């Protein structure tokens, strides 16, 4: 099964093939090596190749000490450097990087093979968390403590490894300088060679990863250093972006809490070969943890009580509102019934008036017919309507029977209408 290779392996193989075309590989390169280098350029190699890579690099490590294999030599690359590159090995910086990758990959493949075969998987120990920090421009600025970054590191609560590009010759002075920060650190790593800062720091971080440490964050003010360490899969941070508030905002789960497991902290110090965790430290940390748990318990209890009381109050309010609404509904029903009764009474009155009107009209017609005259039409809005009250008065004022009869014959309808009103 093909095994994917890292980019730096592909890049090294590509350089080796280019040097081979230029005739710098000597006579020892085989066709198989060239074919496998082309596979690496394409991004993968066989499992068999991966298993051969670690031992091959270990056997030929001494060849890279030859003058022609030194990148600073005018005769570079020698045949040994070309072969090294064709096998996927970097010819500068951490030249054993590919060997270490291959050996780790072989171990992984073996574990997977055992798991497939049904062998019980050994429980892997948890990786102890640490913080890795630079010095100059990070926790010290021109010799003065950068307090907000120092407070952030202390708030995180993880053991601290200090990784600086200061030369090893300045260790004693550096130890004195670090006293101003007030930070406890389990390891101070300085540059013992002449490697550039990004290369030096990436190499040392990789070594700590190999030891089993799990960096929570790498803090450095130089972007090139952060990029080099970030390529290892480690979270990095610019000190300009840090403060204790940053730590609090990021504290989303128990693993990120500074009150983490005491055993994990003891493991870090044990791996570093120091005895920072005294009995007093353990007791103090245990007391802090107990206080935190007590506070959390009290907060939970208060929340439960608040929710219980709040729920009871809300239920009482809902019941009272329901009673109010039921009473309002009853009142509305009674009002509706009263309105219906009033409506029916009005309807009966209208029917009665209509009946009276019809009866009066019929009676007037009978009287008019008996006297042989047609009823005088009363037109709404006419003078007859306006004068109908005076007609009755005039009729009553007449004393002469004949004149009264003639007046009645002419104004019978108006007289009847006046009587009706």
Secondary structure, DSSP 8 states (H G I E B T S, - for coil): --EE--HHHHHHHHHHHHHHHTT-S-S---HHHHHHHHHHHHTEE-HHHHHHHHHHHHHHGGGGGSGGGSTTSTT-S-HHHHHHHHTT--SSSSTTHHHHHHHHHHHHHHHHHHHHTT----------EEEEE-SBTTTEETTEE-HHHHHHHHHH--EEEEEEEEEGGGHHHHHHHHGGGT---SEEEEE-S---HHHHHHHHHHHHHHHT-EEEEEE-S-HHHHHHHHTTT--EE-GGG--HHHHHHH--SGGGSSS--HHHHHHHHHHTT-----HHHHHHHHHHHHHHHHHHHHHHHHHHHHHHHHHHHHHHHHHHHHHHHHHHHHHHHHHHHHHHHHHHHHHHHHHHHHHHHHHHHHHHHHHHHHHT-------TTSHHHHHHHHHHHHHHH---HHHHHHHHHHHHHHHHHHHH-
